[in-house]
Amino acid sequence: NSIQSLNEFSLSGLIALKRLGLSDTGLSNLDSSILGKVARLEYLQAANNNLSFVPEDGLKELSSIQSLDLSGNSLTEVNFTALQSSFNLTTLNLTGNAISNVNDSAFVNTTLHSLYLSLNLLSDVPSAALEKVN
């Protein structure tokens, strides 16, 4: 499929949705006005797309998210603000992006058990960034 972008009406009416698969669709943007329509979402797969960044408010509505797969995109950094309300996030897959920097506070409000950062451009991950990773 070729979705490339979603508008604010794309997911309206799906308020009880728990799993959403958007992998390999060409998606280039994740926006809170769109994801806010599926606030009960627990699993989001958006791997192998054209995402180059996650907006600071991109995931703020997803307080129930447990697993987030953003592997195989073009992300260049982990924006800690985007993950601030992800209290239930246990699995984060960022494999195969272009991430070169991880902020010290990137995972501070998460309950991560699994974090995948392989195949990125990282030379170092600050130990402070990993303090909350179980």
LUMBASE-398740 format. One record per atom (N, C-alpha, C, CB): residue number from 1; chain; atom name; y, z, x. Coordinates in steps of 0.05 Angstrom, whole numbers. Glycine has a CB too. Layout:
# residues N
NODE    i  ch  at       y       z       x
NODE  NUM   A  CA       Y       Z       X
...
***
This chain:
# residues 134
NODE    i  ch  at       y       z       x
NODE    1   A   N     -24       0      17
NODE    1   A  CA       0       0       0
NODE    1   A   C      25       0      17
NODE    1   A  CB       0      24     -19
NODE    2   A   N      46     -10       7
NODE    2   A  CA      72     -10      21
NODE    2   A   C      92       3       3
NODE    2   A  CB      80     -39      29
NODE    3   A   N      97      29       8
NODE    3   A  CA     116      44      -9
NODE    3   A   C     143      45       4
NODE    3   A  CB     105      72     -14
NODE    4   A   N     145      49      30
NODE    4   A  CA     169      50      46
NODE    4   A   C     188      72      39
NODE    4   A  CB     182      24      46
NODE    5   A   N     195      75      13
NODE    5   A  CA     213      96       5
NODE    5   A   C     206     105     -23
NODE    5   A  CB     242      87       6
NODE    6   A   N     214     130     -29
NODE    6   A  CA     210     142     -56
NODE    6   A   C     238     149     -66
NODE    6   A  CB     191     167     -55
NODE    7   A   N     242     146     -92
NODE    7   A  CA     268     155    -103
NODE    7   A   C     263     181    -118
NODE    7   A  CB     280     133    -121
NODE    8   A   N     284     192    -128
NODE    8   A  CA     282     219    -142
NODE    8   A   C     265     218    -167
NODE    8   A  CB     309     229    -148
NODE    9   A   N     259     195    -177
NODE    9   A  CA     242     193    -201
NODE    9   A   C     213     187    -195
NODE    9   A  CB     253     171    -219
NODE   10   A   N     207     180    -170
NODE   10   A  CA     180     172    -163
NODE   10   A   C     159     193    -169
NODE   10   A  CB     179     166    -133
NODE   11   A   N     165     218    -166
NODE   11   A  CA     146     240    -170
NODE   11   A   C     152     257    -194
NODE   11   A  CB     143     256    -145
NODE   12   A   N     173     250    -209
NODE   12   A  CA     180     267    -232
NODE   12   A   C     158     267    -252
NODE   12   A  CB     207     256    -245
NODE   13   A   N     154     290    -264
NODE   13   A  CA     133     294    -284
NODE   13   A   C     107     303    -271
NODE   13   A  CB     128     268    -299
NODE   14   A   N     106     305    -245
NODE   14   A  CA      81     314    -231
NODE   14   A   C      84     342    -220
NODE   14   A  CB      75     294    -208
NODE   15   A   N      95     360    -236
NODE   15   A  CA     102     387    -227
NODE   15   A   C      78     403    -218
NODE   15   A  CB     118     401    -248
NODE   16   A   N      54     397    -228
NODE   16   A  CA      31     413    -222
NODE   16   A   C      15     400    -199
NODE   16   A  CB      13     416    -246
NODE   17   A   N      24     378    -187
NODE   17   A  CA      10     364    -166
NODE   17   A   C       6     383    -142
NODE   17   A  CB      26     339    -158
NODE   18   A   N     -19     383    -132
NODE   18   A  CA     -26     401    -109
NODE   18   A   C     -31     385     -84
NODE   18   A  CB     -50     417    -115
NODE   19   A   N     -41     360     -86
NODE   19   A  CA     -47     343     -63
NODE   19   A   C     -33     316     -66
NODE   19   A  CB     -77     339     -60
NODE   20   A   N     -21     307     -44
NODE   20   A  CA      -7     281     -45
NODE   20   A   C     -13     266     -19
NODE   20   A  CB      24     284     -48
NODE   21   A   N     -25     243     -22
NODE   21   A  CA     -31     226       1
NODE   21   A   C     -13     202       3
NODE   21   A  CB     -60     216      -1
NODE   22   A   N       3     202      24
NODE   22   A  CA      22     180      28
NODE   22   A   C      18     167      55
NODE   22   A  CB      51     190      26
NODE   23   A   N      -6     170      67
NODE   23   A  CA     -11     159      93
NODE   23   A   C     -13     128      92
NODE   23   A  CB     -37     170     104
NODE   24   A   N      -6     116     114
NODE   24   A  CA      -8      87     117
NODE   24   A   C       7      71      96
NODE   24   A  CB     -37      79     118
NODE   25   A   N      30      80      87
NODE   25   A  CA      45      67      66
NODE   25   A   C      70      54      76
NODE   25   A  CB      51      86      44
NODE   26   A   N      78      59     101
NODE   26   A  CA     104      49     111
NODE   26   A   C     127      67     104
NODE   26   A  CB     108      22     100
NODE   27   A   N     122      90      94
NODE   27   A  CA     143     109      85
NODE   27   A   C     162     115     109
NODE   27   A  CB     130     135      75
NODE   28   A   N     188     115     104
NODE   28   A  CA     207     120     125
NODE   28   A   C     225     144     121
NODE   28   A  CB     224      96     129
NODE   29   A   N     222     158      98
NODE   29   A  CA     239     181      92
NODE   29   A   C     225     201      75
NODE   29   A  CB     265     171      79
NODE   30   A   N     228     227      82
NODE   30   A  CA     220     249      65
NODE   30   A   C     245     264      58
NODE   30   A  CB     199     268      80
NODE   31   A   N     251     267      33
NODE   31   A  CA     276     278      23
NODE   31   A   C     270     301       4
NODE   31   A  CB     293     257      10
NODE   32   A   N     286     322       6
NODE   32   A  CA     281     346     -12
NODE   32   A   C     286     339     -41
NODE   32   A  CB     299     369      -4
NODE   33   A   N     303     320     -48
NODE   33   A  CA     308     313     -76
NODE   33   A   C     283     300     -88
NODE   33   A  CB     332     294     -78
NODE   34   A   N     266     288     -71
NODE   34   A  CA     242     276     -80
NODE   34   A   C     219     297     -80
NODE   34   A  CB     234     252     -62
NODE   35   A   N     216     311     -58
NODE   35   A  CA     194     330     -56
NODE   35   A   C     199     354     -74
NODE   35   A  CB     191     339     -27
NODE   36   A   N     223     360     -81
NODE   36   A  CA     229     382    -100
NODE   36   A   C     216     378    -127
NODE   36   A  CB     259     385    -103
NODE   37   A   N     209     354    -134
NODE   37   A  CA     195     348    -159
NODE   37   A   C     166     358    -159
NODE   37   A  CB     196     318    -165
NODE   38   A   N     155     363    -136
NODE   38   A  CA     127     372    -133
NODE   38   A   C     126     398    -118
NODE   38   A  CB     110     350    -119
NODE   39   A   N     141     417    -127
NODE   39   A  CA     145     443    -113
NODE   39   A   C     119     458    -109
NODE   39   A  CB     165     460    -127
NODE   40   A   N      98     453    -125
NODE   40   A  CA      72     467    -123
NODE   40   A   C      54     453    -103
NODE   40   A  CB      59     469    -150
NODE   41   A   N      63     432     -90
NODE   41   A  CA      47     417     -71
NODE   41   A   C      36     435     -49
NODE   41   A  CB      63     394     -60
NODE   42   A   N      10     433     -44
NODE   42   A  CA      -3     449     -23
NODE   42   A   C     -12     432       1
NODE   42   A  CB     -27     463     -34
NODE   43   A   N     -18     406      -4
NODE   43   A  CA     -27     388      17
NODE   43   A   C     -12     362      16
NODE   43   A  CB     -58     383      14
NODE   44   A   N       2     356      38
NODE   44   A  CA      16     331      40
NODE   44   A   C       7     316      64
NODE   44   A  CB      47     336      41
NODE   45   A   N      -3     292      60
NODE   45   A  CA     -11     274      81
NODE   45   A   C       8     250      82
NODE   45   A  CB     -41     264      78
NODE   46   A   N      23     248     104
NODE   46   A  CA      42     226     107
NODE   46   A   C      39     215     136
NODE   46   A  CB      71     236     102
NODE   47   A   N      14     212     144
NODE   47   A  CA       7     202     170
NODE   47   A   C      10     172     172
NODE   47   A  CB     -22     210     178
NODE   48   A   N      15     163     197
NODE   48   A  CA      16     134     203
NODE   48   A   C      36     119     186
NODE   48   A  CB     -12     122     199
NODE   49   A   N      60     129     186
NODE   49   A  CA      82     117     172
NODE   49   A   C     105     110     191
NODE   49   A  CB      92     135     149
NODE   50   A   N     129     108     181
NODE   50   A  CA     152     101     198
NODE   50   A   C     173     124     197
NODE   50   A  CB     166      76     188
NODE   51   A   N     163     149     196
NODE   51   A  CA     181     172     196
NODE   51   A   C     191     177     224
NODE   51   A  CB     167     197     184
NODE   52   A   N     217     176     227
NODE   52   A  CA     229     182     254
NODE   52   A   C     241     210     255
NODE   52   A  CB     250     161     261
NODE   53   A   N     245     222     232
NODE   53   A  CA     255     249     230
NODE   53   A   C     249     261     203
NODE   53   A  CB     286     250     236
NODE   54   A   N     249     287     202
NODE   54   A  CA     247     302     176
NODE   54   A   C     273     315     172
NODE   54   A  CB     223     323     176
NODE   55   A   N     288     308     151
NODE   55   A  CA     315     320     147
NODE   55   A   C     313     351     146
NODE   55   A  CB     327     310     122
NODE   56   A   N     335     364     154
NODE   56   A  CA     335     393     154
NODE   56   A   C     327     405     128
NODE   56   A  CB     363     403     162
NODE   57   A   N     334     392     106
NODE   57   A  CA     326     402      80
NODE   57   A   C     302     388      68
NODE   57   A  CB     350     400      61
NODE   58   A   N     289     372      85
NODE   58   A  CA     267     355      75
NODE   58   A   C     244     369      63
NODE   58   A  CB     258     338      97
NODE   59   A   N     237     393      73
NODE   59   A  CA     214     407      63
NODE   59   A   C     221     434      49
NODE   59   A  CB     195     413      86
NODE   60   A   N     246     439      45
NODE   60   A  CA     255     465      35
NODE   60   A   C     244     472       8
NODE   60   A  CB     284     466      34
NODE   61   A   N     238     452      -8
NODE   61   A  CA     227     457     -35
NODE   61   A   C     197     463     -35
NODE   61   A  CB     234     434     -53
NODE   62   A   N     184     458     -13
NODE   62   A  CA     155     460     -12
NODE   62   A   C     146     487      -2
NODE   62   A  CB     143     438       6
NODE   63   A   N     153     508     -16
NODE   63   A  CA     146     535      -8
NODE   63   A   C     116     541     -10
NODE   63   A  CB     161     555     -24
NODE   64   A   N     101     524     -25
NODE   64   A  CA      72     528     -28
NODE   64   A   C      55     511      -9
NODE   64   A  CB      64     521     -56
NODE   65   A   N      69     495       8
NODE   65   A  CA      54     477      25
NODE   65   A   C      36     492      45
NODE   65   A  CB      74     459      41
NODE   66   A   N      11     484      47
NODE   66   A  CA      -8     497      65
NODE   66   A   C     -16     478      88
NODE   66   A  CB     -33     505      49
NODE   67   A   N     -17     453      82
NODE   67   A  CA     -25     433     103
NODE   67   A   C      -7     409     102
NODE   67   A  CB     -55     424      98
NODE   68   A   N       4     403     125
NODE   68   A  CA      23     381     128
NODE   68   A   C      14     363     151
NODE   68   A  CB      52     391     133
NODE   69   A   N       9     338     145
NODE   69   A  CA       0     319     165
NODE   69   A   C      21     297     168
NODE   69   A  CB     -28     306     157
NODE   70   A   N      35     298     190
NODE   70   A  CA      56     278     197
NODE   70   A   C      48     264     223
NODE   70   A  CB      83     292     201
NODE   71   A   N      22     262     228
NODE   71   A  CA      13     249     253
NODE   71   A   C      18     219     251
NODE   71   A  CB     -17     255     257
NODE   72   A   N      20     207     275
NODE   72   A  CA      22     178     277
NODE   72   A   C      48     167     266
NODE   72   A  CB       0     166     262
NODE   73   A   N      69     182     268
NODE   73   A  CA      96     172     260
NODE   73   A   C     113     168     285
NODE   73   A  CB     109     192     240
NODE   74   A   N     139     169     282
NODE   74   A  CA     157     166     305
NODE   74   A   C     175     190     307
NODE   74   A  CB     173     140     302
NODE   75   A   N     166     213     300
NODE   75   A  CA     182     238     302
NODE   75   A   C     188     244     331
NODE   75   A  CB     167     262     288
NODE   76   A   N     213     252     336
NODE   76   A  CA     221     258     363
NODE   76   A   C     225     288     369
NODE   76   A  CB     246     244     370
NODE   77   A   N     226     304     348
NODE   77   A  CA     229     333     351
NODE   77   A   C     218     348     328
NODE   77   A  CB     259     340     356
NODE   78   A   N     213     374     332
NODE   78   A  CA     205     391     310
NODE   78   A   C     230     406     302
NODE   78   A  CB     182     411     319
NODE   79   A   N     240     401     279
NODE   79   A  CA     264     414     269
NODE   79   A   C     257     440     254
NODE   79   A  CB     280     394     249
NODE   80   A   N     264     462     266
NODE   80   A  CA     256     488     255
NODE   80   A   C     268     492     227
NODE   80   A  CB     264     510     273
NODE   81   A   N     292     481     222
NODE   81   A  CA     304     485     196
NODE   81   A   C     288     472     174
NODE   81   A  CB     333     473     196
NODE   82   A   N     275     450     180
NODE   82   A  CA     258     437     160
NODE   82   A   C     234     453     152
NODE   82   A  CB     249     410     171
NODE   83   A   N     225     471     169
NODE   83   A  CA     201     488     163
NODE   83   A   C     208     516     154
NODE   83   A  CB     184     489     188
NODE   84   A   N     233     523     151
NODE   84   A  CA     242     550     146
NODE   84   A   C     229     562     121
NODE   84   A  CB     271     551     144
NODE   85   A   N     225     547     100
NODE   85   A  CA     214     558      76
NODE   85   A   C     184     554      73
NODE   85   A  CB     228     547      51
NODE   86   A   N     171     545      94
NODE   86   A  CA     142     539      94
NODE   86   A   C     126     563     100
NODE   86   A  CB     136     516     113
NODE   87   A   N     129     584      85
NODE   87   A  CA     115     609      90
NODE   87   A   C      85     608      89
NODE   87   A  CB     125     630      70
NODE   88   A   N      74     589      73
NODE   88   A  CA      45     587      69
NODE   88   A   C      32     566      87
NODE   88   A  CB      39     581      41
NODE   89   A   N      48     553     104
NODE   89   A  CA      38     531     121
NODE   89   A   C      18     542     141
NODE   89   A  CB      61     517     135
NODE   90   A   N      -7     533     139
NODE   90   A  CA     -28     542     158
NODE   90   A   C     -36     519     177
NODE   90   A  CB     -51     552     143
NODE   91   A   N     -33     494     169
NODE   91   A  CA     -41     472     186
NODE   91   A   C     -19     452     188
NODE   91   A  CB     -67     458     175
NODE   92   A   N     -11     445     213
NODE   92   A  CA      10     426     217
NODE   92   A   C       0     406     238
NODE   92   A  CB      37     439     227
NODE   93   A   N      -2     380     230
NODE   93   A  CA     -11     360     249
NODE   93   A   C      12     341     256
NODE   93   A  CB     -35     344     236
NODE   94   A   N      20     342     281
NODE   94   A  CA      41     325     291
NODE   94   A   C      31     307     314
NODE   94   A  CB      65     343     301
NODE   95   A   N       5     303     315
NODE   95   A  CA      -7     286     335
NODE   95   A   C       4     258     335
NODE   95   A  CB     -38     286     332
NODE   96   A   N       8     247     359
NODE   96   A  CA      14     219     361
NODE   96   A   C      42     211     352
NODE   96   A  CB      -5     203     346
NODE   97   A   N      61     228     358
NODE   97   A  CA      89     222     352
NODE   97   A   C     104     218     379
NODE   97   A  CB     103     244     335
NODE   98   A   N     130     220     379
NODE   98   A  CA     145     217     404
NODE   98   A   C     161     243     409
NODE   98   A  CB     165     193     402
NODE   99   A   N     149     266     401
NODE   99   A  CA     162     292     404
NODE   99   A   C     164     299     433
NODE   99   A  CB     146     314     388
NODE  100   A   N     189     305     442
NODE  100   A  CA     193     313     470
NODE  100   A   C     203     342     472
NODE  100   A  CB     212     294     483
NODE  101   A   N     210     353     449
NODE  101   A  CA     222     380     449
NODE  101   A   C     213     396     425
NODE  101   A  CB     253     379     450
NODE  102   A   N     206     421     429
NODE  102   A  CA     200     439     407
NODE  102   A   C     219     463     410
NODE  102   A  CB     170     449     408
NODE  103   A   N     234     468     389
NODE  103   A  CA     254     489     389
NODE  103   A   C     239     516     389
NODE  103   A  CB     271     487     364
NODE  104   A   N     251     536     402
NODE  104   A  CA     240     564     403
NODE  104   A   C     233     575     376
NODE  104   A  CB     259     582     417
NODE  105   A   N     249     568     356
NODE  105   A  CA     246     579     329
NODE  105   A   C     231     560     310
NODE  105   A  CB     273     586     317
NODE  106   A   N     218     540     321
NODE  106   A  CA     206     519     304
NODE  106   A   C     187     530     283
NODE  106   A  CB     192     499     321
NODE  107   A   N     171     549     290
NODE  107   A  CA     149     558     272
NODE  107   A   C     152     587     263
NODE  107   A  CB     122     554     285
NODE  108   A   N     176     598     264
NODE  108   A  CA     181     626     260
NODE  108   A   C     173     636     232
NODE  108   A  CB     209     632     265
NODE  109   A   N     177     621     211
NODE  109   A  CA     171     630     184
NODE  109   A   C     144     620     174
NODE  109   A  CB     193     621     165
NODE  110   A   N     128     609     191
NODE  110   A  CA     102     598     182
NODE  110   A   C      80     618     188
NODE  110   A  CB      97     571     196
NODE  111   A   N      56     612     176
NODE  111   A  CA      32     628     182
NODE  111   A   C      11     609     194
NODE  111   A  CB      21     643     157
NODE  112   A   N      20     593     213
NODE  112   A  CA       3     572     224
NODE  112   A   C     -23     583     237
NODE  112   A  CB      18     556     245
NODE  113   A   N     -45     570     231
NODE  113   A  CA     -71     576     244
NODE  113   A   C     -79     552     261
NODE  113   A  CB     -92     582     223
NODE  114   A   N     -70     528     253
NODE  114   A  CA     -76     503     267
NODE  114   A   C     -51     487     271
NODE  114   A  CB     -98     486     252
NODE  115   A   N     -46     481     297
NODE  115   A  CA     -22     465     304
NODE  115   A   C     -31     443     323
NODE  115   A  CB       0     483     317
NODE  116   A   N     -27     419     316
NODE  116   A  CA     -35     396     332
NODE  116   A   C     -11     381     343
NODE  116   A  CB     -53     377     315
NODE  117   A   N      -8     381     369
NODE  117   A  CA      15     369     383
NODE  117   A   C       7     348     404
NODE  117   A  CB      33     390     395
NODE  118   A   N     -19     341     405
NODE  118   A  CA     -28     323     426
NODE  118   A   C     -16     295     422
NODE  118   A  CB     -59     321     425
NODE  119   A   N     -17     280     444
NODE  119   A  CA      -7     252     444
NODE  119   A   C      22     250     436
NODE  119   A  CB     -24     235     425
NODE  120   A   N      38     268     447
NODE  120   A  CA      67     268     445
NODE  120   A   C      79     266     473
NODE  120   A  CB      77     293     429
NODE  121   A   N     105     269     475
NODE  121   A  CA     119     267     500
NODE  121   A   C     127     294     511
NODE  121   A  CB     143     249     498
NODE  122   A   N     112     314     504
NODE  122   A  CA     118     342     511
NODE  122   A   C     110     347     540
NODE  122   A  CB     105     362     493
NODE  123   A   N     128     360     555
NODE  123   A  CA     121     369     582
NODE  123   A   C     118     400     582
NODE  123   A  CB     142     360     602
NODE  124   A   N     129     412     561
NODE  124   A  CA     129     441     559
NODE  124   A   C     134     450     530
NODE  124   A  CB     150     454     578
NODE  125   A   N     120     471     522
NODE  125   A  CA     125     482     495
NODE  125   A   C     133     511     500
NODE  125   A  CB     101     480     476
NODE  126   A   N     157     520     493
NODE  126   A  CA     165     547     498
NODE  126   A   C     146     567     485
NODE  126   A  CB     194     552     488
NODE  127   A   N     139     588     500
NODE  127   A  CA     121     608     489
NODE  127   A   C     132     622     464
NODE  127   A  CB     114     630     510
NODE  128   A   N     159     624     462
NODE  128   A  CA     172     636     439
NODE  128   A   C     166     619     414
NODE  128   A  CB     202     638     443
NODE  129   A   N     162     593     417
NODE  129   A  CA     156     576     394
NODE  129   A   C     129     581     383
NODE  129   A  CB     159     546     402
NODE  130   A   N     111     591     400
NODE  130   A  CA      83     595     392
NODE  130   A   C      77     624     384
NODE  130   A  CB      65     587     414
NODE  131   A   N      96     642     385
NODE  131   A  CA      92     670     379
NODE  131   A   C      80     675     351
NODE  131   A  CB     117     686     381
NODE  132   A   N      88     659     331
NODE  132   A  CA      78     663     304
NODE  132   A   C      54     647     297
NODE  132   A  CB     100     657     285
NODE  133   A   N      44     631     316
NODE  133   A  CA      20     615     312
NODE  133   A   C      -4     633     317
NODE  133   A  CB      20     590     329
NODE  134   A   N     -22     635     297
NODE  134   A  CA     -46     652     300
NODE  134   A   C     -67     638     314
NODE  134   A  CB     -56     662     273
***
